[in-house]
Amino acid sequence: MGKTAVFVGNSGVGKSSLTNKLLKTKVMEEGDLSKIERGKQTTRHTELLKISDNTYIADSPGFSSFELGEIDDIASLFVEFNEYIGECKYRDCRHIKEDDCAIKKALAEGKISKSRYDNFCLLANKQ
């Protein structure tokens, strides 16, 4: 333990519900689902909640849009990719369609989570 984590994401996706489940009590207000089965924004402030000694979680208000801006290497933001990035055959490897990509090889060997790799691809393709 001894960590602080923050839930961030779009409005109404369940950050407060997840916080309450983790804490096994209703600490944060939860909204009902809308008529189209989407969550409603209820969190209006960020609150730091103690889970155990020196370990905290913060629930935060949601947002309606998200922009990455200019990031040179999104792959480096995925910490589990870092040990493989320098092993790619090509220095300018984007880790998506290239042959001899160390990240794709690690994915195939089960060393990298498919869901994390899929999220990386979604973010990389938005640039």
C-alpha positions as a printed Julia matrix, in Angstrom:
127×3 Matrix{Float64}:
   0.0     0.0     0.0
   1.2     3.55    0.62
  -0.21    4.91   -2.64
  -2.62    7.59   -3.78
  -4.87    6.88   -6.77
  -7.27    9.21   -8.57
 -10.27    8.2   -10.65
 -10.69   10.42  -13.7
 -12.91    9.99  -16.73
 -16.0    11.14  -18.53
 -19.04   12.31  -16.61
 -21.44    9.6   -15.53
 -19.26    6.54  -16.16
 -19.29    5.22  -12.59
 -16.21    6.65  -10.84
 -18.17    7.36   -7.64
 -19.91    3.98   -7.77
 -16.53    2.28   -8.07
 -15.15    4.36   -5.18
 -18.1     3.33   -2.99
 -17.64   -0.34   -3.92
 -13.94   -0.24   -3.07
 -14.6     1.44    0.28
 -17.58   -0.87    0.97
 -19.7     2.08    2.04
 -21.54    4.96    0.41
 -19.06    7.8     0.75
 -19.66    9.53   -2.59
 -23.07   10.47   -4.0
 -24.2     8.3    -6.91
 -26.68    9.4    -9.53
 -29.45    7.36  -11.12
 -29.18    6.28  -14.73
 -30.72    8.59  -17.29
 -33.54    7.53  -19.64
 -30.92    6.42  -22.16
 -29.11    4.24  -19.58
 -26.2     6.63  -19.08
 -24.9     7.82  -15.74
 -25.51   11.35  -14.55
 -22.82   13.63  -13.24
 -23.08   13.93   -9.45
 -19.54   14.63   -8.21
 -18.9    18.35   -7.84
 -15.56   18.27   -6.04
 -12.5    16.06   -5.59
 -12.26   14.36   -2.23
  -9.29   12.42   -0.86
 -10.54    9.32    0.97
  -8.42    7.14    3.24
  -8.43    3.43    2.42
  -5.78    2.36    4.93
  -2.62    3.74    6.52
  -0.89    6.0     4.02
  -3.18    4.84    1.17
  -5.78    7.13   -0.38
  -8.18    7.27   -3.29
  -9.6    10.41   -4.86
 -12.87   10.58   -6.75
 -13.02   13.5    -9.16
 -15.7    15.26  -11.2
 -16.06   13.98  -14.74
 -15.46   15.84  -17.95
 -17.23   15.91  -21.28
 -14.2    15.9   -23.56
 -10.56   14.91  -23.43
  -7.68   16.11  -25.58
  -4.15   14.76  -25.49
  -2.55   17.71  -27.2
   0.92   17.16  -28.56
   2.62   14.17  -26.96
   5.76   12.96  -28.69
   5.57    9.32  -27.63
   2.3     8.04  -26.17
   3.82    4.58  -25.77
   6.23    5.89  -23.12
   3.22    6.85  -20.97
   2.3     3.16  -20.72
   4.87    2.12  -18.1
   4.64   -1.57  -18.96
   5.81   -0.72  -22.52
   8.99    1.08  -21.43
  11.25   -1.96  -21.18
  10.38   -2.94  -24.78
  10.37    0.43  -26.59
  14.13    0.47  -27.24
  14.08   -3.08  -28.62
  12.0    -2.29  -31.72
  13.76   -2.75  -35.07
  12.89    0.78  -36.2
  13.71    3.85  -34.1
  10.49    5.59  -35.2
   8.27    2.53  -34.53
   4.69    3.53  -33.68
   3.99    0.05  -32.27
   0.83   -0.48  -34.32
   1.47   -1.74  -37.88
   5.26   -2.2   -37.99
   7.02   -5.55  -38.28
   9.65   -6.45  -35.66
   7.96   -4.35  -32.98
   9.07   -5.39  -29.48
   5.82   -4.16  -27.91
   3.69   -6.23  -30.3
   5.96   -9.22  -29.61
   5.53   -8.74  -25.83
   1.77   -8.52  -26.38
   1.78  -11.81  -28.33
   3.78  -13.44  -25.52
   1.28  -12.26  -22.9
   3.75   -9.88  -21.24
   1.52   -6.87  -21.99
  -2.24   -6.78  -21.38
  -4.34   -6.76  -24.56
  -6.75   -4.23  -23.06
  -3.86   -1.85  -22.26
  -2.46   -2.28  -25.77
  -5.92   -1.67  -27.27
  -6.23    1.53  -25.2
  -2.79    2.62  -26.41
  -3.89    2.07  -30.03
  -7.03    4.15  -29.5
  -5.02    7.04  -28.06
  -2.22    6.77  -30.63
  -4.69    6.89  -33.52
  -6.28   10.12  -32.2
  -3.09   12.06  -32.81
